[in-house]
């Protein structure tokens, strides 16, 4: 699930505190108060998927990439309008990792 704090139309920022909190929740079985737990719950499928397969870098980095990929897939299938446009080649939904320091976007999905 896309979280507004970290993601807008599958552009994810490289240093997202929500992904870090979710990795922490998985590794330490931590729970968080209020709205933070809602975000952690939404991000957990991507973190679990990243943790279940080999990856380079940290689990936070792998989870960020996995979250982008999952949200691109979700958007491609989101509504009949979007899914039909994707299938018909009228639009392409891509996901990128935005580096706050350099301003560059790396396409990942």
C-alpha angles and dihedrals in degrees: 000000000000114000118209091220092063110015141050116175093337096308105128127191119233098231105046116165091202092061090047090051090050093051088049090050091052096045097042099025088237126168126206134211125259123327094001090070090052090056092045090051091051093050097042097090091059093046092049091048091050092047091051096061135051114270140172120236124014128333088247091058093045091047092051091053092045091050090053091050093048092050093048088053091047092051092048089058098032103108136358089253094055097038093048091048091050093047091047092052093242094121138016123209114210134177127219139186112229117210108213093200099051101024090230125136121214113202110226105164 
